[in-house]
Amino acid sequence: MYTIREAALAAGRSVGTLRRWEREGIIRPTRRDLRTRARLYTADEIHAIAKLVGREAVSHTEPER
């Protein structure tokens, strides 16, 4: 799972843009961390966001958590 910051970086958009798209119902994170309420995205969701904006997702160098 990836944080919203990691998802935004991979998709080439800002964290604020992803949060706005969530409010508008355009995207939705897979889940939230129950303790911190942090948004968590899968690699597939990051690729879908990148496709939405018409670009390839940047590969992460960190292993998926």
Backbone hydrogen bonds, N-H to C=O, Kabsch-Sander energy under -0.5 kcal/mol:
donor,donor_aa,acceptor,acceptor_aa,energy
2,Y,41,Y,-3.1
4,I,39,R,-0.6
7,A,3,T,-2.5
8,A,4,I,-2.7
9,L,5,R,-2.2
10,A,6,E,-2.4
11,A,7,A,-2.1
12,G,8,A,-1.0
12,G,9,L,-0.5
13,R,8,A,-2.3
18,L,14,S,-2.0
19,R,15,V,-2.5
20,R,16,G,-2.4
21,W,17,T,-2.7
22,E,18,L,-1.9
23,R,19,R,-2.2
24,E,20,R,-2.2
25,G,22,E,-1.3
26,I,21,W,-2.5
27,I,21,W,-0.9
30,T,40,L,-1.0
31,R,40,L,-1.5
33,D,38,A,-2.5
37,R,33,D,-2.5
40,L,31,R,-2.6
41,Y,2,Y,-3.0
46,I,42,T,-2.0
47,H,43,A,-2.2
48,A,44,D,-2.1
49,I,45,E,-2.4
50,A,46,I,-2.5
51,K,47,H,-2.4
52,L,48,A,-2.1
53,V,49,I,-1.6
54,G,51,K,-1.2
55,R,50,A,-2.6
58,V,10,A,-2.4
65,R,1,M,-0.7
